[in-house]
Amino acid sequence: MAWNEPGGGKDPWGNRGDQGPPDLDEAFKKLQAQLSGIFGGGSGGGGGAGGLNLRMFGFILVGLAVVYGFLGLYQVDQGERGVVFRFGAVQENVVMPGLHWNPPLIDVVEKVNVTRVNSHSHQALMLTEDENIVDVALTVQYVVSDPIAYLVNVRAPRSSLTQATESALRHVVGSSVMDDVITAGREAIAVEVQERLQAYLANYGTGIRLDKVNIDRSAPPNQVADAFNDVQKAKEDEQRFINEANAYAESVIPEARGEAQQIIEQANAYRDRVVARAEGEADRFNKLLAEYQRATEVTRDRLYIDAMETVLGNTTKVMVAVEGGNNIMYLPLDRLVQQGGSTAGVSQDNIRNIADSIVRELNDRISSGRVRDTR
């Protein structure tokens, strides 16, 4: 049975006096009256309800203002700096550490850590000056020195850092030989890369300051590692042989120089001795010449006597031929000495005294022209 038939169920539109549909105009009028009461409209008995709604609206506004104020509070840590963007435009003043406030939806604050040391790793295959390929891996340590430049001047600072590192490294490695890149020249290459990379970043205005560039690894590619190791071993052997040769040379050359110096000193000493002896003989001859010129006969006899004394003083037998006869005088000095006593008991001085006596006798005979000397 339908609800609108006689004896049907309840009216779904409520307990109405009539059974017709609701009046839409009346419903709109009631809604308009309620809105007018909320925004201060209406009169008569609706005045009290309108004042209450006005106070509620004021409370809502105050609450929204408080929430807006709290949303604008922010804190900058000790190691950070804040950059304010007002309607998208950067403000020149950097926000220092502490508690600050900015109007939400108007200002946007970007925080940048300026004390943390950031690290960027880079690896690439590069061609050296001597046309060799090396695999170089390095680490760049940096800090943000200018937060405004870091956020504004460059769209992607880390991407710019990667590209600048690639450029600086290829420029330095391309100007170096392979031995310097993979051996003792790594530290110098790292310093040069850091200087060039810092110049690039300054020109770009990235606001990045480099702290250190470290060459983590520099080696030939894996495909040629075995051949490169063989070359290095050959170079090490070459250097070892050179060191051994230098050590041998350092041990032999000083000894040879010492022997040469010794021979030179001996030669100089012999030269000085011969020269001194010659000079002495020449001086003695000059003195004898002066005496000979002063007394010719006396000097000649004296020289002859001295010569005979020197000759006869070193001999043990003297034979003297007598003029005008066939007899030869034989003086066995050694026998005479033996007759005088054992040779072991006769000293050299005694023999010399005997010889001197004989020489004097012969000199007397020679002076008188009675004998001539012979040996």
URKAFEN-V734533 format. One record per backbone hydrogen bond with DSSP energy under -0.5 kcal/mol. NH is the residue of the N-H (numbers start at 0). CO is the residue of the C=O. If there is no record, write none. Layout:
nh->NH co->CO
nh->NH co->CO
This chain:
nh->4 co->1
nh->7 co->4
nh->11 co->9
nh->13 co->10
nh->15 co->13
nh->23 co->21
nh->26 co->22
nh->27 co->23
nh->28 co->24
nh->29 co->25
nh->30 co->26
nh->31 co->27
nh->32 co->28
nh->33 co->29
nh->34 co->30
nh->35 co->31
nh->36 co->32
nh->37 co->33
nh->38 co->34
nh->39 co->36
nh->40 co->35
nh->45 co->42
nh->46 co->43
nh->49 co->45
nh->50 co->46
nh->51 co->47
nh->52 co->48
nh->53 co->49
nh->54 co->50
nh->55 co->51
nh->56 co->52
nh->57 co->53
nh->58 co->54
nh->59 co->55
nh->60 co->56
nh->61 co->57
nh->62 co->58
nh->63 co->59
nh->64 co->60
nh->65 co->61
nh->66 co->62
nh->67 co->63
nh->68 co->64
nh->69 co->65
nh->70 co->66
nh->71 co->67
nh->71 co->68
nh->72 co->69
nh->73 co->99
nh->75 co->97
nh->76 co->74
nh->79 co->76
nh->80 co->111
nh->81 co->94
nh->82 co->109
nh->83 co->92
nh->84 co->107
nh->85 co->83
nh->85 co->88
nh->86 co->84
nh->86 co->105
nh->88 co->85
nh->90 co->83
nh->94 co->81
nh->97 co->75
nh->99 co->73
nh->101 co->71
nh->105 co->102
nh->106 co->102
nh->107 co->84
nh->109 co->82
nh->109 co->107
nh->110 co->108
nh->111 co->80
nh->113 co->78
nh->113 co->111
nh->114 co->78
nh->117 co->115
nh->117 co->141
nh->119 co->139
nh->121 co->137
nh->123 co->135
nh->125 co->133
nh->127 co->131
nh->128 co->172
nh->128 co->175
nh->130 co->127
nh->133 co->125
nh->134 co->218
nh->135 co->123
nh->135 co->133
nh->136 co->216
nh->137 co->121
nh->138 co->213
nh->139 co->119
nh->140 co->138
nh->140 co->211
nh->141 co->117
nh->142 co->208
nh->144 co->142
nh->144 co->206
nh->145 co->206
nh->149 co->145
nh->150 co->146
nh->151 co->147
nh->152 co->148
nh->153 co->148
nh->159 co->155
nh->160 co->156
nh->161 co->157
nh->162 co->158
nh->163 co->159
nh->164 co->160
nh->165 co->161
nh->166 co->162
nh->167 co->163
nh->168 co->164
nh->169 co->165
nh->170 co->166
nh->171 co->167
nh->172 co->168
nh->173 co->169
nh->174 co->170
nh->174 co->171
nh->175 co->172
nh->180 co->176
nh->181 co->177
nh->182 co->178
nh->185 co->182
nh->188 co->184
nh->189 co->185
nh->190 co->186
nh->191 co->187
nh->192 co->188
nh->193 co->189
nh->194 co->190
nh->195 co->191
nh->196 co->192
nh->197 co->193
nh->198 co->194
nh->199 co->195
nh->200 co->196
nh->201 co->197
nh->202 co->198
nh->203 co->199
nh->204 co->200
nh->205 co->200
nh->208 co->142
nh->210 co->140
nh->211 co->140
nh->213 co->138
nh->215 co->136
nh->215 co->213
nh->216 co->136
nh->218 co->134
nh->220 co->132
nh->223 co->220
nh->224 co->221
nh->227 co->223
nh->228 co->224
nh->229 co->225
nh->230 co->226
nh->231 co->227
nh->232 co->228
nh->233 co->229
nh->234 co->230
nh->235 co->231
nh->236 co->232
nh->237 co->233
nh->238 co->234
nh->239 co->235
nh->240 co->236
nh->241 co->237
nh->242 co->238
nh->243 co->239
nh->244 co->240
nh->245 co->241
nh->246 co->242
nh->247 co->243
nh->248 co->244
nh->249 co->245
nh->250 co->246
nh->251 co->247
nh->252 co->248
nh->253 co->249
nh->254 co->250
nh->255 co->251
nh->256 co->252
nh->257 co->253
nh->258 co->254
nh->259 co->255
nh->260 co->256
nh->261 co->257
nh->262 co->258
nh->263 co->259
nh->264 co->260
nh->265 co->261
nh->266 co->262
nh->267 co->263
nh->268 co->264
nh->269 co->265
nh->270 co->266
nh->271 co->267
nh->272 co->268
nh->273 co->269
nh->274 co->270
nh->275 co->271
nh->276 co->272
nh->277 co->273
nh->278 co->274
nh->279 co->275
nh->280 co->276
nh->281 co->277
nh->282 co->278
nh->283 co->279
nh->284 co->280
nh->285 co->281
nh->286 co->282
nh->287 co->283
nh->288 co->284
nh->289 co->285
nh->290 co->286
nh->291 co->287
nh->292 co->288
nh->293 co->289
nh->294 co->290
nh->298 co->294
nh->299 co->295
nh->300 co->296
nh->301 co->297
nh->302 co->298
nh->303 co->299
nh->304 co->300
nh->305 co->301
nh->306 co->302
nh->307 co->303
nh->308 co->304
nh->309 co->305
nh->310 co->306
nh->311 co->307
nh->312 co->308
nh->313 co->310
nh->314 co->311
nh->317 co->330
nh->318 co->373
nh->319 co->328
nh->320 co->371
nh->321 co->326
nh->322 co->369
nh->324 co->321
nh->328 co->319
nh->330 co->317
nh->330 co->328
nh->331 co->329
nh->332 co->315
nh->332 co->330
nh->333 co->315
nh->335 co->331
nh->336 co->332
nh->337 co->333
nh->338 co->334
nh->339 co->335
nh->340 co->336
nh->340 co->337
nh->344 co->341
nh->345 co->341
nh->350 co->346
nh->351 co->347
nh->352 co->348
nh->353 co->349
nh->354 co->350
nh->355 co->351
nh->356 co->352
nh->357 co->353
nh->358 co->354
nh->359 co->355
nh->360 co->356
nh->361 co->357
nh->362 co->358
nh->363 co->359
nh->364 co->360
nh->365 co->361
nh->366 co->362
nh->367 co->363
nh->368 co->364
nh->368 co->365
nh->369 co->364
nh->370 co->364
nh->371 co->320
nh->373 co->318
